[in-house]
Amino acid sequence: ESKTLKGFGKVQFNNGFWINSIPLFIGGRSDGIGTPAVKGDDGKYADKIKFIDKDLHDQVEKLIIQKYNEQ
């Protein structure tokens, strides 16, 4: 079952920086976030950010899903 793009999240970190356009996917096997990406001249997409720390990824994902569910 495929996931459906439901919207985009924005996360601010300690007034130091923010990440915009984090895609939120709902449906399929599990809900989750993607990463902002840009389409290159070759037609392939490249991530603009990468979560190196899985715990940070999970925290951001949890917050975005919580906000989505509050609507």
Biopython code that builds the backbone (N, CA, C, O; Angstrom):
import numpy as np
from Bio.PDB.StructureBuilder import StructureBuilder

atoms = [
    (1, "GLU", "N", (0.861, -1.179, 0.000)),
    (1, "GLU", "CA", (0.000, 0.000, 0.000)),
    (1, "GLU", "C", (0.900, 1.232, 0.000)),
    (1, "GLU", "O", (1.853, 1.310, 0.776)),
    (2, "SER", "N", (0.603, 2.177, -0.856)),
    (2, "SER", "CA", (1.453, 3.357, -0.964)),
    (2, "SER", "C", (1.074, 4.413, 0.065)),
    (2, "SER", "O", (-0.055, 4.467, 0.551)),
    (3, "LYS", "N", (2.034, 5.231, 0.370)),
    (3, "LYS", "CA", (1.810, 6.329, 1.312)),
    (3, "LYS", "C", (1.304, 7.537, 0.547)),
    (3, "LYS", "O", (1.527, 7.665, -0.657)),
    (4, "THR", "N", (0.626, 8.415, 1.252)),
    (4, "THR", "CA", (0.063, 9.613, 0.652)),
    (4, "THR", "C", (0.699, 10.840, 1.283)),
    (4, "THR", "O", (0.773, 10.956, 2.506)),
    (5, "LEU", "N", (1.153, 11.747, 0.442)),
    (5, "LEU", "CA", (1.695, 13.012, 0.928)),
    (5, "LEU", "C", (0.547, 13.834, 1.491)),
    (5, "LEU", "O", (-0.409, 14.145, 0.781)),
    (6, "LYS", "N", (0.643, 14.185, 2.771)),
    (6, "LYS", "CA", (-0.421, 14.935, 3.444)),
    (6, "LYS", "C", (-0.079, 16.397, 3.668)),
    (6, "LYS", "O", (-0.974, 17.208, 3.912)),
    (7, "GLY", "N", (1.184, 16.746, 3.591)),
    (7, "GLY", "CA", (1.564, 18.128, 3.820)),
    (7, "GLY", "C", (3.052, 18.239, 4.082)),
    (7, "GLY", "O", (3.813, 17.288, 3.904)),
    (8, "PHE", "N", (3.445, 19.434, 4.511)),
    (8, "PHE", "CA", (4.850, 19.715, 4.782)),
    (8, "PHE", "C", (4.983, 20.348, 6.149)),
    (8, "PHE", "O", (4.174, 21.193, 6.533)),
    (9, "GLY", "N", (6.005, 19.940, 6.886)),
    (9, "GLY", "CA", (6.258, 20.476, 8.212)),
    (9, "GLY", "C", (7.445, 21.419, 8.217)),
    (9, "GLY", "O", (8.269, 21.419, 7.302)),
    (10, "LYS", "N", (7.512, 22.217, 9.264)),
    (10, "LYS", "CA", (8.648, 23.123, 9.486)),
    (10, "LYS", "C", (9.052, 22.955, 10.942)),
    (10, "LYS", "O", (8.197, 22.955, 11.828)),
    (11, "VAL", "N", (10.338, 22.812, 11.194)),
    (11, "VAL", "CA", (10.843, 22.599, 12.546)),
    (11, "VAL", "C", (11.922, 23.636, 12.842)),
    (11, "VAL", "O", (12.826, 23.860, 12.036)),
    (12, "GLN", "N", (11.810, 24.269, 14.021)),
    (12, "GLN", "CA", (12.805, 25.244, 14.458)),
    (12, "GLN", "C", (13.581, 24.650, 15.615)),
    (12, "GLN", "O", (12.998, 24.036, 16.508)),
    (13, "PHE", "N", (14.890, 24.827, 15.605)),
    (13, "PHE", "CA", (15.763, 24.298, 16.635)),
    (13, "PHE", "C", (16.383, 25.422, 17.453)),
    (13, "PHE", "O", (17.260, 26.138, 16.970)),
    (14, "ASN", "N", (15.928, 25.573, 18.685)),
    (14, "ASN", "CA", (16.516, 26.506, 19.649)),
    (14, "ASN", "C", (16.784, 27.899, 19.084)),
    (14, "ASN", "O", (17.819, 28.496, 19.379)),
    (15, "ASN", "N", (15.878, 28.413, 18.289)),
    (15, "ASN", "CA", (16.042, 29.729, 17.668)),
    (15, "ASN", "C", (17.331, 29.872, 16.882)),
    (15, "ASN", "O", (17.746, 30.988, 16.569)),
    (16, "GLY", "N", (17.979, 28.735, 16.554)),
    (16, "GLY", "CA", (19.244, 28.784, 15.828)),
    (16, "GLY", "C", (19.092, 28.565, 14.339)),
    (16, "GLY", "O", (19.775, 29.213, 13.545)),
    (17, "PHE", "N", (18.205, 27.658, 13.944)),
    (17, "PHE", "CA", (17.921, 27.429, 12.536)),
    (17, "PHE", "C", (16.623, 26.649, 12.419)),
    (17, "PHE", "O", (16.127, 26.095, 13.400)),
    (18, "TRP", "N", (16.076, 26.612, 11.204)),
    (18, "TRP", "CA", (14.870, 25.840, 10.991)),
    (18, "TRP", "C", (14.974, 25.086, 9.683)),
    (18, "TRP", "O", (15.730, 25.453, 8.783)),
    (19, "ILE", "N", (14.198, 24.030, 9.603)),
    (19, "ILE", "CA", (14.113, 23.226, 8.391)),
    (19, "ILE", "C", (12.684, 23.372, 7.881)),
    (19, "ILE", "O", (11.728, 23.140, 8.621)),
    (20, "ASN", "N", (12.545, 23.750, 6.632)),
    (20, "ASN", "CA", (11.242, 23.947, 6.023)),
    (20, "ASN", "C", (10.990, 22.846, 4.995)),
    (20, "ASN", "O", (11.931, 22.249, 4.473)),
    (21, "SER", "N", (9.739, 22.586, 4.714)),
    (21, "SER", "CA", (9.318, 21.655, 3.659)),
    (21, "SER", "C", (9.686, 20.203, 3.940)),
    (21, "SER", "O", (10.154, 19.495, 3.048)),
    (22, "ILE", "N", (9.475, 19.756, 5.186)),
    (22, "ILE", "CA", (9.669, 18.348, 5.514)),
    (22, "ILE", "C", (8.384, 17.619, 5.134)),
    (22, "ILE", "O", (7.347, 17.846, 5.758)),
    (23, "PRO", "N", (8.429, 16.743, 4.119)),
    (23, "PRO", "CA", (7.202, 16.079, 3.689)),
    (23, "PRO", "C", (6.693, 15.077, 4.722)),
    (23, "PRO", "O", (7.467, 14.336, 5.329)),
    (24, "LEU", "N", (5.371, 15.075, 4.907)),
    (24, "LEU", "CA", (4.718, 14.154, 5.831)),
    (24, "LEU", "C", (3.889, 13.170, 5.022)),
    (24, "LEU", "O", (3.034, 13.565, 4.229)),
    (25, "PHE", "N", (4.153, 11.877, 5.232)),
    (25, "PHE", "CA", (3.432, 10.819, 4.534)),
    (25, "PHE", "C", (2.591, 10.040, 5.536)),
    (25, "PHE", "O", (3.088, 9.613, 6.578)),
    (26, "ILE", "N", (1.321, 9.860, 5.215)),
    (26, "ILE", "CA", (0.401, 9.126, 6.076)),
    (26, "ILE", "C", (-0.196, 7.993, 5.238)),
    (26, "ILE", "O", (-0.590, 8.198, 4.090)),
    (27, "GLY", "N", (-0.256, 6.813, 5.820)),
    (27, "GLY", "CA", (-0.821, 5.664, 5.119)),
    (27, "GLY", "C", (0.247, 4.621, 4.861)),
    (27, "GLY", "O", (1.399, 4.792, 5.260)),
    (28, "GLY", "N", (-0.126, 3.561, 4.208)),
    (28, "GLY", "CA", (0.835, 2.496, 3.958)),
    (28, "GLY", "C", (1.123, 1.736, 5.230)),
    (28, "GLY", "O", (0.266, 1.650, 6.109)),
    (29, "ARG", "N", (2.300, 1.192, 5.340)),
    (29, "ARG", "CA", (2.690, 0.400, 6.514)),
    (29, "ARG", "C", (2.865, 1.245, 7.762)),
    (29, "ARG", "O", (2.545, 0.806, 8.867)),
    (30, "SER", "N", (3.379, 2.472, 7.586)),
    (30, "SER", "CA", (3.577, 3.351, 8.740)),
    (30, "SER", "C", (3.567, 4.802, 8.285)),
    (30, "SER", "O", (3.791, 5.099, 7.111)),
    (31, "ASP", "N", (3.304, 5.699, 9.226)),
    (31, "ASP", "CA", (3.346, 7.129, 8.947)),
    (31, "ASP", "C", (4.783, 7.602, 9.131)),
    (31, "ASP", "O", (5.539, 6.999, 9.892)),
    (32, "GLY", "N", (5.163, 8.661, 8.451)),
    (32, "GLY", "CA", (6.518, 9.147, 8.635)),
    (32, "GLY", "C", (6.810, 10.391, 7.824)),
    (32, "GLY", "O", (5.962, 10.901, 7.092)),
    (33, "ILE", "N", (8.040, 10.865, 7.977)),
    (33, "ILE", "CA", (8.496, 12.048, 7.272)),
    (33, "ILE", "C", (9.556, 11.654, 6.253)),
    (33, "ILE", "O", (10.201, 10.612, 6.363)),
    (34, "GLY", "N", (9.712, 12.512, 5.270)),
    (34, "GLY", "CA", (10.805, 12.397, 4.318)),
    (34, "GLY", "C", (11.781, 13.519, 4.593)),
    (34, "GLY", "O", (11.775, 14.107, 5.675)),
    (35, "THR", "N", (12.609, 13.813, 3.628)),
    (35, "THR", "CA", (13.504, 14.960, 3.760)),
    (35, "THR", "C", (13.303, 15.862, 2.556)),
    (35, "THR", "O", (12.997, 15.381, 1.465)),
    (36, "PRO", "N", (13.473, 17.172, 2.742)),
    (36, "PRO", "CA", (13.368, 18.077, 1.603)),
    (36, "PRO", "C", (14.390, 17.670, 0.540)),
    (36, "PRO", "O", (15.527, 17.324, 0.859)),
    (37, "ALA", "N", (13.974, 17.714, -0.709)),
    (37, "ALA", "CA", (14.857, 17.292, -1.797)),
    (37, "ALA", "C", (14.752, 18.279, -2.958)),
    (37, "ALA", "O", (13.795, 19.047, -3.060)),
    (38, "VAL", "N", (15.743, 18.240, -3.816)),
    (38, "VAL", "CA", (15.768, 19.083, -5.005)),
    (38, "VAL", "C", (16.019, 18.179, -6.213)),
    (38, "VAL", "O", (16.800, 17.230, -6.146)),
    (39, "LYS", "N", (15.342, 18.495, -7.315)),
    (39, "LYS", "CA", (15.503, 17.714, -8.532)),
    (39, "LYS", "C", (16.664, 18.277, -9.340)),
    (39, "LYS", "O", (16.694, 19.466, -9.658)),
    (40, "GLY", "N", (17.606, 17.424, -9.662)),
    (40, "GLY", "CA", (18.774, 17.844, -10.416)),
    (40, "GLY", "C", (18.526, 17.840, -11.914)),
    (40, "GLY", "O", (17.465, 17.421, -12.377)),
    (41, "ASP", "N", (19.512, 18.310, -12.668)),
    (41, "ASP", "CA", (19.414, 18.343, -14.124)),
    (41, "ASP", "C", (19.258, 16.947, -14.723)),
    (41, "ASP", "O", (18.726, 16.791, -15.822)),
    (42, "ASP", "N", (19.725, 15.935, -13.992)),
    (42, "ASP", "CA", (19.628, 14.556, -14.468)),
    (42, "ASP", "C", (18.267, 13.928, -14.169)),
    (42, "ASP", "O", (18.037, 12.766, -14.504)),
    (43, "GLY", "N", (17.352, 14.696, -13.534)),
    (43, "GLY", "CA", (16.025, 14.198, -13.223)),
    (43, "GLY", "C", (15.929, 13.444, -11.918)),
    (43, "GLY", "O", (14.839, 13.042, -11.509)),
    (44, "LYS", "N", (17.065, 13.246, -11.254)),
    (44, "LYS", "CA", (17.072, 12.527, -9.981)),
    (44, "LYS", "C", (16.957, 13.527, -8.829)),
    (44, "LYS", "O", (17.368, 14.682, -8.944)),
    (45, "TYR", "N", (16.391, 13.058, -7.723)),
    (45, "TYR", "CA", (16.233, 13.910, -6.544)),
    (45, "TYR", "C", (17.390, 13.688, -5.574)),
    (45, "TYR", "O", (17.839, 12.561, -5.369)),
    (46, "ALA", "N", (17.858, 14.775, -4.988)),
    (46, "ALA", "CA", (18.921, 14.721, -3.983)),
    (46, "ALA", "C", (18.406, 15.366, -2.706)),
    (46, "ALA", "O", (17.821, 16.448, -2.741)),
    (47, "ASP", "N", (18.627, 14.696, -1.575)),
    (47, "ASP", "CA", (18.201, 15.237, -0.288)),
    (47, "ASP", "C", (18.948, 16.523, 0.024)),
    (47, "ASP", "O", (20.150, 16.634, -0.216)),
    (48, "LYS", "N", (18.217, 17.494, 0.562)),
    (48, "LYS", "CA", (18.837, 18.749, 0.998)),
    (48, "LYS", "C", (19.393, 18.622, 2.407)),
    (48, "LYS", "O", (20.338, 19.323, 2.767)),
    (49, "ILE", "N", (18.815, 17.732, 3.207)),
    (49, "ILE", "CA", (19.303, 17.486, 4.561)),
    (49, "ILE", "C", (19.370, 15.986, 4.789)),
    (49, "ILE", "O", (18.758, 15.206, 4.059)),
    (50, "LYS", "N", (20.115, 15.594, 5.806)),
    (50, "LYS", "CA", (20.190, 14.187, 6.183)),
    (50, "LYS", "C", (20.257, 14.120, 7.699)),
    (50, "LYS", "O", (21.093, 14.773, 8.324)),
    (51, "PHE", "N", (19.375, 13.330, 8.282)),
    (51, "PHE", "CA", (19.429, 13.101, 9.726)),
    (51, "PHE", "C", (20.487, 12.041, 9.988)),
    (51, "PHE", "O", (20.322, 10.887, 9.593)),
    (52, "ILE", "N", (21.552, 12.416, 10.640)),
    (52, "ILE", "CA", (22.598, 11.476, 10.998)),
    (52, "ILE", "C", (22.228, 10.757, 12.288)),
    (52, "ILE", "O", (22.518, 9.572, 12.457)),
    (53, "ASP", "N", (21.591, 11.477, 13.183)),
    (53, "ASP", "CA", (21.187, 10.940, 14.481)),
    (53, "ASP", "C", (19.755, 10.417, 14.392)),
    (53, "ASP", "O", (18.823, 11.203, 14.222)),
    (54, "LYS", "N", (19.570, 9.107, 14.504)),
    (54, "LYS", "CA", (18.244, 8.501, 14.388)),
    (54, "LYS", "C", (17.300, 9.014, 15.466)),
    (54, "LYS", "O", (16.112, 9.199, 15.200)),
    (55, "ASP", "N", (17.797, 9.247, 16.670)),
    (55, "ASP", "CA", (16.945, 9.767, 17.743)),
    (55, "ASP", "C", (16.379, 11.142, 17.389)),
    (55, "ASP", "O", (15.212, 11.423, 17.663)),
    (56, "LEU", "N", (17.200, 11.996, 16.783)),
    (56, "LEU", "CA", (16.734, 13.318, 16.361)),
    (56, "LEU", "C", (15.672, 13.165, 15.276)),
    (56, "LEU", "O", (14.641, 13.836, 15.323)),
    (57, "HIS", "N", (15.909, 12.305, 14.318)),
    (57, "HIS", "CA", (14.917, 12.043, 13.268)),
    (57, "HIS", "C", (13.594, 11.615, 13.892)),
    (57, "HIS", "O", (12.536, 12.128, 13.526)),
    (58, "ASP", "N", (13.654, 10.685, 14.822)),
    (58, "ASP", "CA", (12.445, 10.166, 15.458)),
    (58, "ASP", "C", (11.708, 11.254, 16.237)),
    (58, "ASP", "O", (10.477, 11.295, 16.226)),
    (59, "GLN", "N", (12.452, 12.138, 16.916)),
    (59, "GLN", "CA", (11.835, 13.232, 17.664)),
    (59, "GLN", "C", (11.127, 14.201, 16.723)),
    (59, "GLN", "O", (9.996, 14.608, 16.986)),
    (60, "VAL", "N", (11.789, 14.571, 15.625)),
    (60, "VAL", "CA", (11.199, 15.493, 14.654)),
    (60, "VAL", "C", (9.955, 14.853, 14.034)),
    (60, "VAL", "O", (8.917, 15.500, 13.902)),
    (61, "GLU", "N", (10.069, 13.593, 13.660)),
    (61, "GLU", "CA", (8.946, 12.882, 13.067)),
    (61, "GLU", "C", (7.750, 12.840, 14.016)),
    (61, "GLU", "O", (6.615, 13.083, 13.605)),
    (62, "LYS", "N", (8.006, 12.536, 15.269)),
    (62, "LYS", "CA", (6.945, 12.462, 16.270)),
    (62, "LYS", "C", (6.243, 13.808, 16.420)),
    (62, "LYS", "O", (5.015, 13.862, 16.480)),
    (63, "LEU", "N", (7.008, 14.888, 16.482)),
    (63, "LEU", "CA", (6.426, 16.224, 16.638)),
    (63, "LEU", "C", (5.583, 16.628, 15.436)),
    (63, "LEU", "O", (4.502, 17.192, 15.598)),
    (64, "ILE", "N", (6.068, 16.344, 14.239)),
    (64, "ILE", "CA", (5.319, 16.707, 13.038)),
    (64, "ILE", "C", (4.022, 15.910, 12.956)),
    (64, "ILE", "O", (2.975, 16.464, 12.621)),
    (65, "ILE", "N", (4.084, 14.618, 13.259)),
    (65, "ILE", "CA", (2.870, 13.791, 13.232)),
    (65, "ILE", "C", (1.882, 14.249, 14.295)),
    (65, "ILE", "O", (0.677, 14.276, 14.047)),
    (66, "GLN", "N", (2.382, 14.613, 15.489)),
    (66, "GLN", "CA", (1.496, 15.120, 16.543)),
    (66, "GLN", "C", (0.778, 16.381, 16.083)),
    (66, "GLN", "O", (-0.433, 16.504, 16.266)),
    (67, "LYS", "N", (1.502, 17.310, 15.493)),
    (67, "LYS", "CA", (0.899, 18.562, 15.004)),
    (67, "LYS", "C", (-0.136, 18.271, 13.929)),
    (67, "LYS", "O", (-1.202, 18.885, 13.910)),
    (68, "TYR", "N", (0.167, 17.350, 13.044)),
    (68, "TYR", "CA", (-0.775, 16.989, 11.985)),
    (68, "TYR", "C", (-2.061, 16.429, 12.589)),
    (68, "TYR", "O", (-3.157, 16.772, 12.147)),
    (69, "ASN", "N", (-1.929, 15.577, 13.588)),
    (69, "ASN", "CA", (-3.089, 14.942, 14.215)),
    (69, "ASN", "C", (-3.927, 15.919, 15.041)),
    (69, "ASN", "O", (-5.085, 15.624, 15.336)),
    (70, "GLU", "N", (-3.377, 17.069, 15.421)),
    (70, "GLU", "CA", (-4.108, 18.080, 16.185)),
    (70, "GLU", "C", (-5.088, 18.854, 15.308)),
    (70, "GLU", "O", (-5.995, 19.507, 15.824)),
    (71, "GLN", "N", (-4.918, 18.788, 14.015)),
    (71, "GLN", "CA", (-5.783, 19.561, 13.095)),
    (71, "GLN", "C", (-7.157, 18.973, 13.012)),
    (71, "GLN", "O", (-8.008, 19.493, 12.289)),
]
sb = StructureBuilder()
sb.init_structure("model")
sb.init_model(0)
sb.init_chain("A")
sb.init_seg("    ")
for serial, (resi, resn, name, xyz) in enumerate(atoms, 1):
    if name == "N":
        sb.init_residue(resn, " ", resi, " ")
    sb.init_atom(name, np.array(xyz, "f"), 0.0, 1.0, " ", f" {name:<3s}", serial, name[0])
structure = sb.get_structure()
